[in-house]
Amino acid sequence: MIVTNELYRQMERELLNELPIRIKDNILEYNNYVIKQHNDKFWVLYANFNGLDFIKQFYLRISALMAAKKYEAIKMQDFNHIYALDQEYCKLYNDIEIFRFQAKKTADLAKKDNYYFRLQEAKLRLEHVRSQLENLYRTTFNK
């Protein structure tokens, strides 16, 4: 167990040395950008030039990090694409939670079947959005 933790720490240090990311108390810093978690569990991207200037709010931390890199490079089309995917991920995740709750709660068999169908459809769409975000991450940070 100790060896595993040491290897994990070593890999984390190597990764942080490769990327210009600093992590301190659940706050990520990427060059002149700060990503903080808000009370409502969303990650907020700030520009840190003359104080913290709000840019956008993201559901996923990795989306905020990719968006910071695109924002820095002034690639607004890619930035907006990442934001749209993040919002879609958030919507689908919430839909899954609602459909799962409603399917357990309802006694009507037709409604239950409808909720399970919509749940399965939302899960498939969420998996597609997740794979798009993973591909964007690979292309963003592996150049």
Sequence and secondary structure as in RCSB ss.txt:
>XXXX:A:sequence
MIVTNELYRQMERELLNELPIRIKDNILEYNNYVIKQHNDKFWVLYANFNGLDFIKQFYLRISALMAAKKYEAIK
MQDFNHIYALDQEYCKLYNDIEIFRFQAKKTADLAKKDNYYFRLQEAKLRLEHVRSQLENLYRTTFNK
>XXXX:A:secstr
 HHHHHHHHHHHHHHHHHTTEEEETTEEEETTEEEEE TTS EEEEEESSSEEEEEEESSHHHHHHHHHHHHTT 
HHHHHHHHHHHHHHHHHHHHHHHHHHHHHH   HHHHHHHHHHHHHHHHHHHHHHHHHHHHHHHHH  
